[in-house]
């Protein structure tokens, strides 16, 4: 069953949440990059080891774009710009 996470940007910190990807817990952080003028998605282990960093790219409900394709075998993580939500499937 998919987990939906609403994006709510805190005023002075990066938005973050925990997600289970391929059976393990990870921290997903979404900082704003001032130079690039966009959000990035950082997936790290709970101990802080960076697994993947990429720009937040939008998919749609009809055409989701898996942000972690190639990094995780079974799980997906996608961003829906229209709904301002992340969707995670185990």
C-alpha positions in Angstrom: 0.0 0.0 0.0 1.4 3.4 -0.9 2.4 6.0 1.7 1.5 9.6 0.8 3.5 12.4 2.5 2.3 16.0 2.1 5.0 18.5 1.4 5.0 21.3 4.1 8.2 23.4 4.0 9.3 24.4 7.5 10.4 28.1 7.7 14.1 27.5 8.6 15.0 23.8 7.8 14.7 21.3 5.0 11.5 19.3 4.8 12.2 15.6 5.7 10.5 12.4 6.5 11.3 8.7 7.0 10.5 6.2 4.3 10.8 2.5 4.0 12.5 1.5 0.7 13.2 -2.1 -0.1 12.5 -3.0 3.5 14.9 -0.6 5.2 14.3 2.8 6.8 15.8 5.9 5.2 15.6 9.6 5.7 14.3 11.6 2.8 15.3 15.3 3.0 14.1 18.0 0.6 16.3 21.1 0.9 16.0 24.2 -1.2 19.1 24.9 -3.3 19.6 28.7 -3.6 22.1 28.5 -6.5 20.0 26.1 -8.5 16.7 27.8 -7.4 15.0 24.4 -6.9 14.4 21.7 -4.4 16.5 18.5 -4.3 15.7 15.1 -2.9 18.4 13.5 -0.7 17.9 9.9 0.4 20.2 8.8 3.3 20.5 5.9 5.7 19.4 6.6 9.2 23.1 6.9 10.2 23.5 9.7 7.7 25.2 8.0 4.7 23.9 9.6 1.5 22.4 7.1 -1.0 21.1 9.4 -3.7 20.8 13.1 -4.4 18.8 14.4 -7.3 16.6 17.3 -8.3 12.9 17.1 -7.3 11.3 16.2 -10.6 7.6 15.9 -10.9 5.4 13.1 -12.3 1.7 13.0 -12.5 -0.9 10.5 -11.1 -1.2 9.1 -14.6 2.5 9.1 -15.3 4.5 8.8 -12.1 8.3 9.3 -12.3 10.2 7.0 -9.9 13.0 9.2 -8.4 14.8 6.2 -6.9 14.8 4.0 -10.0 18.2 2.3 -10.3 18.9 2.7 -6.6 16.1 0.6 -5.1 14.8 -2.6 -6.6 11.2 -2.9 -5.4 10.3 0.5 -3.9 9.3 3.7 -5.6 9.4 7.4 -4.6 7.7 9.9 -6.7 6.7 13.6 -6.4 3.4 14.9 -7.6 3.7 18.7 -8.1 0.0 19.2 -8.6 -0.9 17.6 -5.2 2.4 18.7 -3.5 2.9 15.1 -2.2 5.5 12.4 -2.2 4.3 8.8 -2.7 6.3 5.9 -1.5 5.6 2.3 -2.3 7.5 -0.5 -0.5 
